[in-house]
Amino acid sequence: MASFALSVAAKAAPFLAIGDGAELFATGTLGVRADDNIFLANNATSDVIFDITPGMEITFGKDAQVKGSLTLVDGFTNYTDHSSLNTNLFSGDVAAGYGDGKTKVDFGTGYHELNQNTVDVRSPNGGSLTRRDAFDAHILGEFEISEITSISAGYSYAHTHYQRSGYGNSDDSTVPINFYYKMTPKVDLSAGYQYRDYQTTIGQNSKDHFLNVGARGEFTPLLSGSFRIGYTKRQLSGSGGGDETMLGLDGSLTYAITPKTSLQLNASSSPDTSPQGQQQKNFSIGGTVTANVSDVWKLTGGLSYRAIDYLTRTDDYVEGSLGATYIVNAYVSIIGAYAYRNNSSAISSSEFTNNVFSLAANLRY
């Protein structure tokens, strides 16, 4: 788990200005974590981990229609009692956007070297972390047809390569298409279709079809966001192929409790394939409260639940977090956090509980 981080309201001056529209920032994190179950296993193993993460960020397109950023990070992770797990991992991300009032285009791509376990990526018996490389890219454009209608289309691709046996490398492609109708000046109704093609070296390949309707915008002066709900059909390949159907859901809403406190609610329902090749039906729901207590203090708290239906059993996964950020100045912030994870299963070896306390200093100059 990476050190918990929150966005900082204070704006740092750039380390170096590059021309009129680009700026270079030096970034870094120095953190420590106390983790009582580093492998997310039924038999817990604890350790204290130190993270040193130097990096850089280049932003470009200031006051232009095309804006974007390049972020490069090199992370050093050192385990106090399990030095064989020490790693040096690289991450890089590019994000860009274009907008002229009638056309909007969003593009992003990233490469991440990972060596942490998750509820989906782990050995129940523990003893190892799962090293993998993840690449992703997406492009999404929205085009105005008339004053009250628009259409969006896009493509996203993700490739995951595992460096441990027992996990399937995967290629995941998604094509969403949505039509929007402006019902009011602040709310759009939508109708859409999403196609997904998932290829894996372990288990069955699949194709998903998600037909949906939804809405987006400012529903009330305090409630805004978007949601899509509909019908999802999964077609499986191979000798054990067949069709699976389920409710399709994807939603994110933000409610302003006070001018300085907000509640974000998220929910989703979709099929998936685990890295070990098991078919899943996932339902997730969660919420996060963020409070800007003052100009220098920010508090957050979150709780989420995920039902993981493996068709033969259902696991219940719960995750919670508490965090506080203190903004020292425009360049430095201090973050303290607590994270809780629990997986309940009919298979006792798949169950685990995890508590992580972390403290980190973030730099952006």
N, C-alpha and C positions, 0 to 999 in steps of 0.2 A: 504494500500500500504506500503510495506516495504521500509526502507530508501534506496535511490539509491546508488548503490555500483559499483565500477569498479575494475578490477584486478590491482594489484600493481606490478610494475616491480621490485622493490627492493626486495631482498630475505632476510627474517628474519631468524636469528638463532633460533633453536628450544628451547622451554622451558626445554625439557628433552629428551635426547637420550635414546632409549630403545633398547639395543643390537646394532648390527652392521647395521641393515637395517630398523629400525623404529624410528620415531621421534614424539614427542608430542609437540603441539603448543597450547597456550592459546589464545583465540580469543574473541572479543567483539566489540559491536557497541553502541555508545551513540548518539542519534539523536533526532531532533525536526522537526515536519511537521506542516505547516499551510495549512489546507485542507478546501476549500470552499463548498464541497458537499460530506460529509463523507459517505452518504448512496447511492450516485449515483442515486438520485431521481429527478423527475421533479420539486419538491419544495425543493430547496437546504437548507441544514443545515451545518453550518461551525463549525470548532473547531480547536484547537491547540493540537497536540498529541506529547507525549514524548515516545521514544523507548529506552529501555535498554535491550541489547541482549548479555549476556555472553555465552561463548561456549568453545569448545575444538575440536581439530583436530589431529588425529593420521594418519601419512603417513607410509606406509610400502613397502618393496620390492625395496629399493634403490639398483641400479645396478643389478637387478634381472629380469628374464623374467616375473615374476608375480609382478605387482605393484598395489597399491590401497590406499584408504584412508577411514577413518571413521570420520564423522563430527556430533557433537551433539551440539544443540543450544537450549537455554531456553529464550524465548522472553517475556519481560514485556512491555505492552502497556498501557499508561495512558492518558485519555482524560481530558482536562482542564474543559470543561463545561458539559460533559456527562459522569460522573464517572461510571454510570451503565454499560458502554461499556468496562471498563477496563478488560484486560485479561492477563493471563499467559499461553503461548502456547509453546509446545515443537516440535522440528523437529530433525530428525535423518536421515543420509544418509550414505550408503556404496557404494563405486565405486571401481571396480577392472578390471584389464586388463592383458591379456597374449599375448605374441607374440614371435615367434621363426623364423620369416622370411617367413615361408610357411603357418603358421596358426595364426590367430588372433581371440581372444575371448574377448568380452566386457561384463561386468556384472555390474548391479547396482540395488539398492533397496532403498526405502525411505518411511518415515512416517512423515506426516506434519499435525499439528493442525492449522486450518485456521479460521479467523473471520473477513474477509474482503469481500466486495461486488465487483463484476465484472459486465461487460455488460450483462453476461448470468445469474449471480447469484445475484439477487436483487429484492426488491419490488418497483414497480414504485411509490408507495405512500410514500416510505421512512419510517423512524422511527425505523429501525432495521438493524443489521448486520447479516450475515448468517454464523453461526458456523457449521463447518464440519471437518471431519477427512479424510485424503487422504493417501492411501497406493499405491505404485507402485513398480514394479520389471520388469527387462528385462534381456535377455541374447541374444547376437548376435555373431555368429561365421562366419568366412570366411576361406575357405580352398582352397589352390592352387591345381588345377587339372593338369595343365601343365605350361610351361613357359609363355603362353599367355592367359590362361583361369583360372577362379576361380569361386567358387560358395559360396554364403552366405545364411544363414538361421537363424531365431531367433524366439523369443517369448517374448511378453510383456503383462503385466497384470496390471490393475489399478482398485482399488475399492474406491468409495467415499461414505461416510456415513454422512448424514445430521442430525443435531440435532434440526432442525426446521421443522414444518409441511409445506406441499406445495411443497416439493422438493423430487425427486425420488432418492433413493440410486441406485448405478449402479455398474456393473461389466463389464469391458471392456478388451477384449482379442484380440491380433493382432499377426498374423503369416506372416512375410515377407520372400519371397524366391527370390533371384536374381542371375542371371548368368552374368559374366563379361568376355569380350573379349578385350584384349590389342590391340588397333588399332595402337597406337604409344607408345614409351617408357614412355610417360607421360599422356596418355589419354586412359581410358577404356570405351568401349560401354557396355550397360547393357540391359537386358530384364528380366522382373520380374512379379511376382504375389503377391498380398497381400490380406489376408483374415482377416476380422474383425468381431467379434461377440460382440454385445452390449446388455446387459440385464439391465432392469430398472424396478423399482417398480411403476413408473408413466409413462404412455404412452406406446408406442409399442417397443417391442424388434426388433432388426434388425441384418442383416448379410450383410456385404459389400464385394464386389469383385473388386479389382483394378488391371487391366492388364496394363502394362506400358513398355515403352522403355526409355532409357536415356543415360547419359554419366557422367563421373567424371574425375577429374584430373586437370592438369595445361594446360588450353586451349591455353593461350599465356603467355609470360613472366610476364604479369601483371594481368591476369585473371585466377582464379582457383575456384574450387567448384564442385557441383554436381547438377543434376536435373533428375526428372522422370516425364514423361507425358504420359497420356493414357486415359483409359475408366473406369469409376466406375459405378457399378450397386449396388443399395441397395434394399434388399428384406425385407419387413415389415411383422410382424406377426400379428395375431389376426384378428377379424372380419373386421377391416378397413385396412387389409394388402394390399399389392400390391408391384409393383416395381417402383423405381425411378432411373433415369440415369443422369449422368453429366460428365463433363470433370474432369479428375483426374490430379492433378499437385502437385509436391513437389520439390522445388528448393532452393538452397542457393549458391550464388556466391560472391566472394570477388575480388574487383578490387583495385590494388595498385595505388592510385593517385600520390603519391610521396613515397620515401622510409620511411617516417614517418606518412603518412596519407593514410587511406584505406577506401573504401566504401563497405559495405556488403549489398547485395540485397537478399530478401527472397520473395517467392511467394508460394501460396498453393491454392488448390481447392478440397474440399471434403465434404461429407455429415456428419451430426452430429445430436444429439438429445439434446435439452436443458434440464437442471435439472427439469424444469416444464413439460417435456414430449412433447414439440413441435418439430416437424421435421424441420431440417435446411439444406440449401445448402449454404456453406460458400466459398467465394473467398477473399483471402487476398494478399496484396502486400505491401512491406515496404522496407525502406533502413535506414542504420545507418552509419554515418561518424565518424571515430575515428582518432584523431590527437595527436601524441606525440610531443607536442610543445617543451619540453625540458626534461631533466632527472627527473624533479620534477613536471612537469605540463602535464596533459592529458585532452583533451577536447572531448566531444561527442555530437552528435545531431542525432535525429532519427525522422522519420515520417512514419506512417503506415495507411493503409485503409483496412477496412473489410466490404464486402457486406454480410449481413445476410438475406438470403432468407427464410422466414417462409412459403413459398408456397402460402400464401394469401397476403403477403406484404413483402417488402424488407427494412430493416433498414440499414443506412449507419453509420458506426462507424469509427471515426478518432482518432488517438492517436499520440501525439508528445512529445518529450523530449529534454532537453538541460542539460548538466552536465559538471562539472569541478572537477578534482581531483588534490589535492596538496599533494605530498609525503613529509611528514615532515622528516622521516628517514625510516630505514628498518622495523620499528615496527608500525608506526602510519601514517595514511593518513587522510586527510580532504576532504569531498565530499560535494559539493553544487549542487542542481539539481532543475529543474522545469519540471513538467509533465502536459500535457493538454489532456483532453478526451472530446469527443462530440459524442452523439448518436442522429441521426435524424431519425424520424419514422413517418409513416402515422397515428399512434396512439399518440396523443399529450402527454398522461401520460407516455409513454415510453421514451420520449426525456429527455436528461440531458446534462449539461456542467459541467466540473470539472477542477479546477486548484489546483495544489499542489506545494508548495515551501518547500524544505527540506534542512537541513544541518546536517551532521553527521560526527563523528570521528570514524574511524575503527582501531582496535588494533589487531595485530597478533605477538605473542611473543613466 
